[in-house]
Amino acid sequence: MTADLDRPAAGPTVLLVEDDPSTRVELARNLRAHGYQITEAATARAALRAWEARRPDVVLLDLGLPDRDGLSVARRMRAEATVPIVVLSARGDESVKVEALELGADDYVTKPFSMPELHARIRAVLRRVGGPLAAPDGVLRNGTLEVDPAAHEVRVSGRPVVLVPREFQILAELVAHSGRLVTRGRLLRAVWGEAYSHEDHYIHVYVSQIRRKLAAADHTGELEDLLVAEPGVGYRVRPATVEP
């Protein structure tokens, strides 16, 4: 493990957990070049040791570690802190993605991936932690879209959009976690409660209605791809401010 624990504070700190040396070196070099402070770990044990030494701003976590499954590392970290966890894994199975996200991972990036994609995902989770979408008045904003949780109002370019209560709750939940992949199970529990945690068809129907109503109110085309589906897993809101 190479630790940068004594570097002066600069950009956001990243704990990079990856057992493949060439992949880890390439990722670390690229991230450092973009201003991040990197602590590297090749095993679960090293990752947890670095975690205890210094809480990073974000964790990039491979699941296929040699000494322990990465999911157990995510479970331990999430039990102790709300630091964003972005899983980097070659495991593309839908069930694994859902399990990682249900354990508390903030995003899941399937290998191979591009560095621009990874940078966009990191920026998204860091922005979410900083709460940039929430103005002092409590209104969530994403480009021309405004969601006011207190008033239960939605506006596009200042024009009201009428949503039924369930539609509003789903949209508010997704916009509050803009950029983050939210599983269908999490959405169901947040909106309907534990008793409906397996009624996936509810989400599809309501998301379709939300898309239709936003599209009708949007004259710029900005919100056309706002709600992005990952089949079998869940949905994410595409942040208007994420660079390509």
N, C-alpha and C positions, 0 to 999 in steps of 0.2 A: 504494500500500500504506500502511496505517496501522499503525504498530508501537507496541506498549506495552512495549517492552523495559526501560524504566527504572521501571516501576511497582513499588512495594514488594510483596513477596510477600504474597499473600492466599489466594484459592482456587486450584484447579488451573489451570495454564496451557494454553491451547488455541491451536493454529495452525489458523486457519480459511482454507481455500483454496477460493475460489469466485469465478468470473469474472463472474457476474451481479451488478451493483451492488445492485439492490433486494433480492435474496435475501440477499446477504452482509450488508447493513446490518441487515436484519430479524433474521437469525440472531445477529449479533454483539450487537445490543441485548438480545435475549432472554437470551442466555447471560451477558452482563455482569450483567443484573438478577438472575441466579441465582448470582452470586458468582464466576464464572469470569473469569480474566484472558485477554483475547483479543488475538492478533496476526492481522491480516488480510492476505491475499495474493490478488491477482486473476490471477496468472500462475504458471506453473511456475518461472520464473526467480526471481520474488519469493519464492515459497514456499521454494525451496532456499536463498536468501539469508537468509531469516528462520530457517530450520532451522539454518544454520551459526552464526548469531549467538546462538541460544539454543535448546536442546533443550526442547520443550514436554512437558507431561504426556500430551497426546493430540493427534492430528492429525485434523481433519475435512477430507476431501479429495474435491473434485469431480473427475470424470474428464475432462469436456469443457473443457479449458483452451485458450486461444487460441494459445499458442506451443509446446505440447508435450503429449502425452497424459499424463493423470494417472497411468496405470499405470507409466510410467517414473519418475515422482516417487516412487510407492510403492516401486518396486524399489530406488531409490537410498537412500531412508530406511531400508528394512528391512535393507539391506546394512551399515548403519552402527550401527543401534540397534534395541532391542526396543520402542520407544515404541508404544503402541496407535494403530492407524490405522483410522478409521471412514470408509469410502467413502460419499459422498453423490452419487448419480447418477440421472439420468433413464433411463439405459440399463438396461432390465429384462431384457435377454437373459441366458439361463441361462449361456451360454458366457463372457460378460463377468464375471458374478459369480464363476464358478469361477476364472477367470484371476486376478482381483483377490485372491481369498482364497488361492489357491495362491502368489501372489507374497508373501504375508505380511500382507495386510490382516486386521484382527481382526473386522471386521463390515462389512456392506453394507446401506445403507438406501436404498431406491428412492424417488425423488421422484414425486409429492408425499408428504410425510410430516408427521405431527403433531409439535409440539414436545414433548409428553409422551413420545412414543415415542423421540425423539432423546435426551432427558434420561435415559431409562431405559437406552438403549444406552451412553451415555457413562458413567453410573454403573457399569454392568456391567463395561466394560473397565477402568475405573480400579480397581474392586474386585479384578479378576483380577490386575492388576499388583501390588497390595498384598498379595495372598495371604490375604484374610480367610477363605476357606473352609478353609484349611489350619491346623489347630490345632497347638500346639507338639508334640503327639504324632504329627503327620504324618497324622492322620485328616482326610479331606475331608468337610465337612458342608454340607448344603443342606436346611434345614428339618429334617424328621424323618429324612432320609436320611443315613446315614454310610457312607463308603467308606474302608476301611483298606487302603491299597496294600501295606503291609509284611506284614500277616497274610492278605491276599487274602480279606477278609471284607466283607460288605455287611449293614447293619442298617437296619431301618425301625422307628422308635420303640423301638429297643433290641432288636427281634426279628430274628434272623438270616434272611437271604434267600440261598438256595442258587443260585449262578450257575456255569455252566461257565466254564472259563478265558477263552474268547473273549468271552463276555458280560461277564465282569468287566473285561477289558481295555478294551472299548469304553466301558462305563459310566464307568470311572475316567478315561479320556481325556476324555470329555465333561464330567464333573463338574469335572475340573481346569481346564477352560476354560469354566466356567459363564458363561452369557450370551453367549458367543462362538459365531458360526456356524462350525462345523468341516466342511470339505468331505468328501465320501465318499472322495475320493482320499487325503486326509490320514489319515482313520481307517483305511483299508486299509493304508497304509504303516506307520502306527504299530503296528497289531495283527498284520498278516500279513507286512509287508515289501514291498519294491519289486516283487517278482515278481507280486504280486496287485493292483497299483495300478488295474487296470481291471475287477476282478471285483465290480461294484457290487451284484450280487444278494446277496452274502454279508451286507452291511451291513443291508439291509432285513430279512432273515430274523432276524438276531440282535437287532436293535432291537425287532422285534415280540415276541420272546421275553422280552427285558428288561422291556418294558412290561407284559406279562402277569404276570410274576413280582412286579414291584413293586406292581401293582394288587392282587394277591391278598394282599399283606402290609400294604397301606396301609388302615387303617380310618378315616382322617380325610378322604380325598379330596384331600389336599394334593398328592399326586404324580400326580394324574390326567393333567395336561398337562405333566409334567416334561420329557419328550423331545419337542421341537418339530421337525417336519420342514419343510424348505424344498424342495419338489419339484424334483428335478433338480440340486440343489446339495449339500445335506448336512443336518446336524442341529445343534441347540443345546439346552443344558439351560436351562430357565427358572429363574433364581435365585429362591429363596424370599423373598429380602429386597428385591427390586426393587419399588418402589412403582409403582402403575398410572399 
